[in-house]
Amino acid sequence: MPTVSACFNTIQSIIKQKCNQTPFNVTGEISDYYEPTYNTTYAVLSLTEITTEAIHKLKVYVPIQVLRQTSIQLCNKQIIEVTGALNLYKGSLQIIANSIAIIKNEEQIKKPYPFLTHKKALPDIIASIAIITSVNGKVYGDLINNLKYGQAEVFDTNMQGPTTAADISHQINLINQSQKKYDCICIIRGGGSESDFYGYNGHSLADAIKSSNIPILTAIGHDGNQFLCDQVADNPYFFSTPTSIANYLSNHHDKLLNEYNQRIPKPLSFTQKFGMLPFKKIVLCLIAIYLIYKYLLS
C-alpha cells in the first residue's frame, strides 16, 4: 500500500520527466504578490484563475535577477505569462520563473464605465429594503439593528466563491422583477482574504448593478476594501460597513422630516397676527366697557 509521501514522490518524478527538458509556460492573473525583502532572493506571487468549479492558484517564485533583467514592476491584478521550471515542493505545485512578460496591466483589465457618476437617486420615502447577503453572516444583524425606518427583507445569497457574481446578479434581477415594490437594494458582506472578493470586481456584477431599476447600495469587506461593484453602485460615498449604510438611510429619512417640518407654516400668535396696537386698543375698550358697566350698576 503506497504512502502519501510515496504518491507525492511519484508525482514529482512524473513532473521531472515531462517538464525538465521543456520549460513550463503558464498565464494567469497575479494575486498575493510579495516583493523580495532584504533577506530574500525571490519575489513571491500566485497566478490565479477562477472557474465555475473552483479558484485555482499556482505559486510562482521570481528570482531577483529575473526581475532586474526584465525591468518589470509587478503588482496584483496584472495578467502575466511565466516560463520556468515546474516542481512539487512540500505537497504544493510551484514554478521557479526563468522569464516573465506582462500581458495586461491593471488599468487595461478594468472595463471603462463612463457613467460611474450617473447614480440613481433614492426615493424620498424608503419603506421597503431588499438585502442581498448570507443569512449565516453577522453583517445582516449590523444593518438591521441600526436601521431606524423601513422594513427589510433578506435574500439569502452565496457571497463567496466562483459563482458569487452570478448568484448576486440573479438576486438583483429577481428583486427587480418582483411584484412587491422595493425602494432600495443593499448588497453587504464582511471581510475576508483577497481571493474571496474576486467576484466583486467582475464586469457581470457591475453590469447587473447598473441595469437595476432600483437604487443599489453596497458595503463589501472592511475599510481598506473597495471594488468595481462599489464604484458602479448608487452609493453617494464609500460605505465601509453595513452600519454606515443603515446610518445613511436613517439620516436620509431624518433630513426629509426636517425639511417637511420647515415647510409647514407655524401658527401665529395673536400679536404676530394683529400686531401690538390693535391688542392695546382691545384692552382699552374692555376697560372702558367694564367702567361703564360699574357706573350703570351704581
C-alpha positions as CSV (number, residue, x, y, z in Angstrom):
1,M,0.0,0.0,0.0
2,P,1.7,3.3,-1.1
3,T,2.1,6.0,1.5
4,V,1.2,9.7,0.9
5,S,4.8,10.7,0.6
6,A,5.3,7.9,-2.0
7,C,2.4,9.3,-4.0
8,F,4.0,12.8,-4.0
9,N,7.3,11.3,-4.9
10,T,5.7,9.6,-7.9
11,I,4.0,12.8,-9.0
12,Q,7.3,14.6,-8.6
13,S,9.1,12.1,-10.8
14,I,6.4,12.4,-13.5
15,I,6.8,16.2,-13.4
16,K,10.5,15.9,-13.8
17,Q,10.2,13.6,-16.7
18,K,7.7,15.7,-18.5
19,C,8.9,19.2,-17.7
20,N,12.7,19.0,-17.2
21,Q,13.5,19.1,-20.9
22,T,10.9,21.7,-21.9
23,P,10.3,24.9,-19.8
24,F,6.8,25.1,-18.4
25,N,4.7,28.0,-19.7
26,V,1.6,29.4,-17.9
27,T,-0.6,32.6,-18.0
28,G,-2.7,33.9,-15.1
29,E,-3.7,36.9,-13.0
30,I,-1.3,38.0,-10.2
31,S,-2.6,37.8,-6.6
32,D,-1.0,37.7,-3.2
33,Y,2.2,39.5,-4.6
34,Y,5.1,40.0,-2.2
35,E,8.2,41.9,-3.2
36,P,11.6,40.5,-2.2
37,T,12.9,41.8,1.1
38,Y,16.5,42.4,2.2
39,N,16.9,38.8,3.3
40,T,15.1,37.0,0.4
41,T,16.2,36.4,-3.2
42,Y,12.7,35.9,-4.7
43,A,9.5,37.8,-5.3
44,V,6.5,35.5,-4.5
45,L,3.1,35.6,-6.1
46,S,0.2,33.4,-7.0
47,L,-1.2,33.0,-10.5
48,T,-5.0,32.8,-10.2
49,E,-7.8,31.6,-12.4
50,I,-11.5,31.4,-11.4
51,T,-13.7,28.8,-13.0
52,T,-17.2,27.6,-12.2
53,E,-15.7,24.7,-10.2
54,A,-13.1,26.5,-8.0
55,I,-10.5,29.2,-7.6
56,H,-7.2,27.8,-8.9
57,K,-3.9,29.1,-7.6
58,L,-0.3,28.3,-8.6
59,K,2.6,29.6,-6.5
60,V,5.4,31.4,-8.5
61,Y,8.8,32.3,-7.3
62,V,10.5,35.0,-9.3
63,P,14.3,35.4,-8.7
64,I,15.6,38.9,-8.2
65,Q,17.9,38.6,-11.3
66,V,14.8,37.8,-13.5
67,L,13.1,41.0,-12.2
68,R,16.2,43.0,-12.9
69,Q,16.6,41.6,-16.4
70,T,13.1,42.3,-17.5
71,S,12.7,45.7,-15.6
72,I,9.1,44.8,-14.9
73,Q,7.2,46.3,-11.9
74,L,4.8,43.6,-10.8
75,C,1.6,44.2,-8.9
76,N,-1.7,42.4,-8.1
77,K,-4.3,42.1,-10.9
78,Q,-1.7,42.1,-13.7
79,I,-2.1,39.3,-16.2
80,I,1.4,37.8,-16.9
81,E,3.0,34.9,-18.7
82,V,5.5,32.9,-16.8
83,T,8.1,30.5,-18.2
84,G,10.0,28.3,-15.8
85,A,10.6,25.0,-14.0
86,L,7.5,23.3,-12.5
87,N,8.1,21.2,-9.4
88,L,6.3,19.8,-6.4
89,Y,7.6,21.2,-3.0
90,K,6.1,20.1,0.3
91,G,2.9,18.9,-1.4
92,S,2.3,22.1,-3.4
93,L,2.9,22.8,-7.1
94,Q,5.1,25.8,-7.8
95,I,7.1,27.4,-10.6
96,I,10.6,28.9,-10.4
97,A,10.4,31.6,-13.1
98,N,13.1,31.9,-15.8
99,S,11.3,34.7,-17.6
100,I,8.1,36.8,-17.2
101,A,6.1,39.0,-19.5
102,I,3.1,41.3,-18.8
103,I,0.1,40.5,-21.0
104,K,-2.3,43.1,-19.4
105,N,-1.8,45.8,-16.8
106,E,-4.4,46.5,-14.2
107,E,-5.7,49.7,-16.0
108,Q,-6.1,47.7,-19.2
109,I,-8.1,45.0,-17.4
110,K,-10.7,47.4,-16.0
111,K,-13.6,47.9,-18.2
112,P,-14.3,51.6,-18.6
113,Y,-17.6,52.8,-17.1
114,P,-18.2,56.4,-18.3
115,F,-21.4,56.5,-16.3
116,L,-19.8,55.9,-12.9
117,T,-21.1,59.3,-11.7
118,H,-24.6,58.7,-13.0
119,K,-26.2,57.5,-9.8
120,K,-29.8,56.5,-9.4
121,A,-31.4,58.7,-6.7
122,L,-33.1,57.2,-3.7
123,P,-36.8,57.8,-3.3
124,D,-37.8,60.3,-0.6
125,I,-39.5,57.6,1.4
126,I,-37.7,54.2,1.8
127,A,-40.3,51.9,3.2
128,S,-39.1,48.5,1.8
129,I,-35.4,47.4,1.6
130,A,-34.1,44.3,0.0
131,I,-30.9,43.0,1.5
132,I,-28.6,40.6,-0.5
133,T,-26.3,38.8,1.8
134,S,-25.8,35.4,3.5
135,V,-28.0,34.8,6.5
136,N,-25.1,33.0,8.1
137,G,-23.1,36.2,8.3
138,K,-23.1,38.7,11.1
139,V,-23.4,41.8,8.8
140,Y,-27.2,41.3,8.3
141,G,-27.7,42.0,12.1
142,D,-25.4,45.0,11.9
143,L,-27.6,46.7,9.3
144,I,-31.0,45.7,10.8
145,N,-30.1,46.8,14.4
146,N,-29.0,50.2,13.2
147,L,-31.9,50.9,10.8
148,K,-34.4,53.3,12.2
149,Y,-37.0,53.3,9.4
150,G,-38.4,50.9,6.8
151,Q,-38.9,47.2,6.6
152,A,-36.0,45.0,5.5
153,E,-36.2,41.6,3.8
154,V,-33.1,39.4,3.4
155,F,-32.4,37.4,0.2
156,D,-30.1,34.6,1.3
157,T,-27.2,34.5,-1.3
158,N,-23.9,32.9,-1.7
159,M,-21.4,35.7,-1.1
160,Q,-18.1,33.8,-1.6
161,G,-16.7,31.6,-4.2
162,P,-16.5,31.3,-8.0
163,T,-20.3,31.8,-8.5
164,T,-20.6,34.9,-6.3
165,A,-21.1,37.4,-9.1
166,A,-23.7,35.2,-10.9
167,D,-25.6,34.5,-7.7
168,I,-25.8,38.2,-6.7
169,S,-26.8,39.2,-10.2
170,H,-29.5,36.6,-10.2
171,Q,-30.9,38.0,-7.0
172,I,-30.8,41.6,-8.3
173,N,-32.9,40.5,-11.3
174,L,-35.4,38.7,-9.1
175,I,-35.9,41.7,-6.9
176,N,-36.4,44.0,-9.9
177,Q,-39.0,41.6,-11.4
178,S,-40.8,41.0,-8.0
179,Q,-44.4,42.1,-7.7
180,K,-43.5,43.6,-4.4
181,K,-42.1,47.0,-4.7
182,Y,-38.7,47.6,-3.1
183,D,-37.3,51.1,-2.7
184,C,-33.7,50.1,-2.3
185,I,-31.3,47.1,-2.5
186,C,-28.4,46.7,-0.2
187,I,-25.5,44.2,-1.0
188,I,-23.5,43.6,2.1
189,R,-20.8,41.1,3.3
190,G,-18.0,41.1,5.8
191,G,-14.3,40.9,5.4
192,G,-12.1,38.1,4.1
193,S,-9.0,37.3,2.1
194,E,-8.3,38.8,-1.3
195,S,-9.3,35.7,-3.1
196,D,-12.8,35.9,-1.5
197,F,-13.6,39.2,-3.4
198,Y,-12.7,38.3,-7.0
199,G,-16.4,38.2,-7.9
200,Y,-17.0,41.8,-6.7
201,N,-14.6,43.2,-9.3
202,G,-16.3,41.3,-12.1
203,H,-18.0,43.1,-15.1
204,S,-21.0,40.8,-14.9
205,L,-21.9,42.0,-11.4
206,A,-21.2,45.6,-12.3
207,D,-23.5,45.4,-15.3
208,A,-26.3,43.9,-13.2
209,I,-26.0,46.8,-10.7
210,K,-26.1,49.4,-13.4
211,S,-29.0,47.7,-15.1
212,S,-31.1,47.6,-12.0
213,N,-34.1,49.9,-11.9
214,I,-33.9,50.0,-8.1
215,P,-31.1,52.0,-6.5
216,I,-28.4,49.7,-5.1
217,L,-26.1,50.4,-2.1
218,T,-23.0,48.3,-1.4
219,A,-20.8,47.6,1.7
220,I,-18.3,44.9,0.9
221,G,-15.4,43.9,3.1
222,H,-13.7,46.3,5.5
223,D,-12.4,49.9,5.4
224,G,-9.5,49.0,3.1
225,N,-11.6,47.2,0.5
226,Q,-13.1,48.9,-2.5
227,F,-14.3,47.1,-5.6
228,L,-15.8,47.8,-9.0
229,C,-19.2,47.0,-7.7
230,D,-18.8,49.8,-5.1
231,Q,-17.9,52.2,-7.8
232,V,-20.9,51.5,-10.1
233,A,-23.4,51.2,-7.2
234,D,-25.5,54.2,-6.3
235,N,-23.5,54.9,-3.1
236,P,-23.2,58.7,-2.6
237,Y,-19.9,57.9,-1.0
238,F,-17.9,54.8,0.1
239,F,-19.7,52.7,2.7
240,S,-17.1,50.8,4.7
241,T,-19.6,48.7,6.8
242,P,-23.3,47.8,6.7
243,T,-23.8,50.0,9.8
244,S,-22.7,53.0,7.7
245,I,-25.5,52.1,5.1
246,A,-28.1,51.9,8.0
247,N,-27.0,55.3,9.3
248,Y,-27.1,56.8,5.9
249,L,-30.7,55.6,5.2
250,S,-31.8,56.7,8.7
251,N,-30.3,60.2,8.2
252,H,-31.9,60.3,4.7
253,H,-35.3,60.0,6.5
254,D,-34.4,62.4,9.3
255,K,-33.4,65.0,6.7
256,L,-36.6,64.6,4.9
257,L,-38.6,65.0,8.1
258,N,-36.7,68.2,9.0
259,E,-37.4,69.6,5.5
260,Y,-41.0,68.7,5.8
261,N,-41.3,70.4,9.2
262,Q,-39.7,73.5,8.0
263,R,-42.2,73.8,5.1
264,I,-45.3,73.6,7.4
265,P,-46.3,77.2,8.4
266,K,-46.4,77.5,12.2
267,P,-49.5,79.1,13.8
268,L,-49.1,82.8,14.5
269,S,-49.6,84.3,18.0
270,F,-52.2,87.0,18.5
271,T,-49.7,89.8,18.4
272,Q,-48.0,88.3,15.3
273,K,-51.4,88.2,13.6
274,F,-52.8,91.5,14.6
275,G,-49.8,93.5,15.9
276,M,-49.5,95.2,19.3
277,L,-51.5,98.3,18.5
278,P,-54.9,96.5,17.9
279,F,-54.2,94.5,21.0
280,K,-53.8,97.6,23.1
281,K,-57.0,99.1,21.6
282,I,-59.0,96.0,22.5
283,V,-57.7,96.1,26.1
284,L,-58.6,99.8,26.4
285,C,-62.1,99.1,25.0
286,L,-62.6,96.2,27.5
287,I,-61.6,98.5,30.4
288,A,-64.0,101.2,29.2
289,I,-66.9,98.7,28.9
290,Y,-66.1,97.5,32.5
291,L,-66.1,101.0,33.8
292,I,-69.4,101.9,32.1
293,Y,-70.9,98.7,33.4
294,K,-69.9,99.5,37.0
295,Y,-71.2,103.1,36.6
296,L,-74.6,101.9,35.5
297,L,-74.8,99.5,38.4
298,S,-74.0,102.2,40.9
